[in-house]
């Protein structure tokens, strides 16, 4: 025998709308004890959601669709998806993603996602950047994750790159480091914002210009981990000159890994001679370096959770920008 919402409502002594709200994340307000009791009755009676009927009734499936802008190729993709999925499952929703890459048109991918009739759609990028959505799709996307909509038409969640760089630089200064070189990521929005935060912290500390050298990690104008690296040549020159740095801030953990090798090659000890700090907290790298690397952890999981909360609440404010803080992960390199 098929169990209906009416059956559960009759047993619980509440309305069908209240039952639907408890089981399907509807708009009905209720005490948490009522919600839990309804779920227990539904489980006892063996209720199974009829997704097809629910979709016809509500106009959407219990899904959050994600347009993944090369996201699946990123080592941090799992953190964004985990945050989204965890928050979505708490509301009996599921998450699915479709990848956007250089060979696919963003409008076509959004249309493909819409065919599944999700309750909401998010756009998530592999790295922090600005994205210009086609005008006809700006209202379709509920939230941008790890990127900002170029015309400020969509709620956007981005990491606070400026604040992270200011905080890690201040941390180095408070640790007694006064001559800090920054091997940054050229051509990326994250690198631009981090350089600004780095320079502000240097100025606030009253250090002179020599304590704020910014150098590109690669020869290309836009950073890629496949581009020719300049890390060894920079560190060799820095450590052989008269004004040797006592700290090196790296644009990401991959650059920090190269900095470790270069410093050992010139005979410098970490952190005794030179402290090293970084961004990202790519754990497979940061925790395995010797000594383990102090770094700023990207807020990817928090962005995923907040995105789900915003999408399911359905009260997004077009153009609203949320900057999420990084977390300092202290290890032994400072």
N, C-alpha and C positions, 0 to 999 in steps of 0.2 A: 504494500500500500504506500502511495506517495504521500509524504507529509508536507503540508502547506503552511504558509505563514499564519493562516487562520487557525490551524490546529495549535500552533505554538502560542498564539495570542490568547486563545480560549483557556489553555492550561495555565498561562501566566497571569491571566486577568488583566491584560493591557490591550491597547489598540494594535491593529496590524501595522500602522505607521511606526509605532514604538518598536515593534519586533524588527521591522525592516531597518530601522535606524541602528538597532543593537547589532544586527548581523551583517549589514551591508554598508555601514558608514553613512547613513542618511542624515537628514537635518534635524530629526527629533531629538530633543534634549531630555536627559534622564540621569538619575543617580547611577553611579558606577555599580552599586549593588544590584540595581534593576537590570543593567546591561549584562552583568555576569550571570544572574539568574536565568535570563532569557537564553543565553548561550548554553547553559547547562541543560535546560529543557530541550533545546534544539538538538543537542548531542544525544540526550537520552532517547528522543523520538526518532533519531536517525535522519534528521533533516539534511538534505543535500541541495545546495543552491543550483537552481536552473539558470545557468548563465545566459542561455539564449533568450529565455523569457525575460530575464532581468534586463538584458540589453534592449529588447523591444520596448519594455516598460519605461526605462529610464533614458534611453537614447545613447547609452554608453556601456562599455564593458568595464569590469573592475580592473583596469589596467592603467599604468602610466607608461607612455611611449617615450623613448629617448632617441633623439637624433644624435648619434655619436660621431662627432667631427674628429675622425682618426683616433678616437679615444681608446679603442681596443688595443692599439699599438703602444699605449703608454703604460709604464710600470705602475702608475697610480690609478689606472682605470678601476681596479677592483675596489679601491677605497671610496670613490664616488658612487659606484654601483651598490656597494655594501650599505652605505649610508642611506641611499634612496630606497633600496629593497627592504631594509630593516624597518624604516618608518612606514613604508607602504604596507608591509605585511601586518603591522599593528592595526591597520584599518581594513584588513582582509582584501588588500589589493596586490597585484603582481606587477613586475617591471619587465619590459622587453626593450631591446635596443636594435636599431638599424644603423649601419655604419655609413658615414658620408666620407668619401675620399675624393682625390683629384679628378677621378673619372665620372663622378656622379653629381648631378645638379641638386642643390639644396631643396628647391621646390619639389622636385620629383620624389626625393626621400621623405619630405614631410607628407606629401600626398600618400605615399606608400604606408606611412605610419597611421595616417587618418583612416585608412581602409579597415583597420582593426577596431575602430570606434573606441579608442581609449578615453578614459575620463579626462585625462590631461596629457600634454606633451611638453617635454623639456628638451633643451638643446645643450649638449655638454661638449666642451672642447678639450683637446689633449693638453694644451698649454694656455696660459692666460693671454688672451688677445681680444681684439675688437672684431665683431662679426656684423656685416651688413645683411640683414635678412631682406628678402624680396618683400616689398610693401604689402602685397596681398596675403602674406603669411605671418606678418608681425602679430596679428591678433590671435593666431592659432597657437603660437608657442607661449606657454604660461610662464616659463622661467628659463633664464640662461645660466648655465653652471660653468664656472671657471672661465667665463668670457663675458663681455659686455656688448649689448646691441648698439651698433654704431649711431643710431638716431634716437637712442634712449626711449624706445617704444615698448620695451619689455623689462620686467623685473630681472635684475642681474645679480648673481652671487659671485664675488671674486675674492681671491686671497689678498690680504693687505700687505702687498710687497714693500711699500714704503715703510710701514710700521715695523715689519720684520727686519729690514735692513738697519733701521735706526736702532732697534732693540739689540740686535746681535753686535753691532758696532759699539754701542754703549757698554755692553757686557765685556767686550774685549778691553775697552778703556778702563773699566772698573777693575779688571784683572791686572792692570798695570801696563798694558800695551799702549804705546804712544806713537808708534810708527807703523801704520797699517797700510798694506797694499791690497787692493781689491782686484782680483782677476775675474772679470765680469763676462756676461753673455751678451755679445753685441747684437744689435738689430732686433731684440725682443722687447716687448712692452715690460715684461717682468724685470729685465736688466735695466731698463730706463728708470723705472720706479725705485728699484733697489739702489741704484747709484744716487738718486736724489735723497733717499733715506740715509744712506751711508754718509754723504756729505753733510747733511744736517747734524748728525750725531758728532761728526768730527768738529764742526763749527761750535756746537754746544759745549764740547769738551775744551774748547780754546786751543786746539792743536793747529799748527801751521800747515801750509799747503803741502809740505814734504810728507806729512803724515796722512795724505789722502790721495795716493796714486791709484788711478784706475786704468787697468790694462785689459785688452780683449783676449779671451781664452782661445780664439781660433783666428785663422787668417781671413776667413770669409766675413762679409759685412753682416750676415745673419747667422747666428749660432746654429751649429748642427754637431752632434757628437761624432759624425762621420767626416767632418771637415778637418783640415790639417791643424794640429794643435800647436799653440805657441807657449804652452805652459812651461815646458822645460827651458826654452830660451829665455823667457821672462825671469824665471827663478834663478837661472844661472847668472843673468846680468844683475838682478837685484842683490844677490848674495855675494857677488864679487865686487860690488861698488862700495864707496865710502859711507853710504847712508843705508845700511842694511835694515830691512824691516824686522820688527819683533813679532809681527802677526801677519798672516795672509788670510783674507776673507775670499772664499771661492764662490763662484756663481751657482754651482750645484755640486752634488756629492761626487759626480764623475770627474769634475775638474779638481776637486779635493784629492781624489785618488791619484790623479796625475801629479798634483803638488807634493804629495807624500813621497812618491818615487823620485821626483826631481830634487827635493830637499835632501833625501838620503844620498843621492848621487853627488851632491856638493858637500856632504859631510855635516849637515845641520841636524840637530836633534829636536824632535817634537815632544813636548812643548817647551823644553828647556831653552833652546835657542830661538825657536819660532813657534808661536801658537798658530793653529789652523782651525778655521770655522767655516761653516757652509750653510746651504739651504737645501731643503727637500726632505731629509731624513729617509733616504732610500735605504731601508734597514739592511738589506743584503750587502750593501757597500759600507755604510757608516759603522755598523756594529762589528764588522770583520777587519777593519783597518787596525793597525797597531801603531799608536794607541787608538782606541775607538774614537770616532769623530763627533765633536760637538756641532750640532746643526739645528736649523729651524725647520720643524715639521710642518709641511703644507696641511691646510685644513680641509682636505678633500672629503673625508668622511663626514665632517660637520656640514660641508656644503651640500652633500647628498641628502642628509637628514633634513636640513632646513628647506631644501627644494621640495621634498615630499610634503612637508608640513604646509608650505605655501600653496602648492598645487591642490592639495586635498581640502584646504580651507576655502579655496576659491575666491579669495579676496585680494588678489594681486593688484599692486599699484603700478601701472605702466611707467617705466623709466626709473623706478626706485632702485638704488644701488646699495647692496649690502657688502661691506668689506669685512671679511672674517679673519681674525688674528691667527698667526702662526703660533706654534708652541715651541719654546726653547727646550731642546733635548741635550742636557749636559752630560758629556762623556769626559774623556781624559786628554783631549788635544789642546786644551787651553790651560 
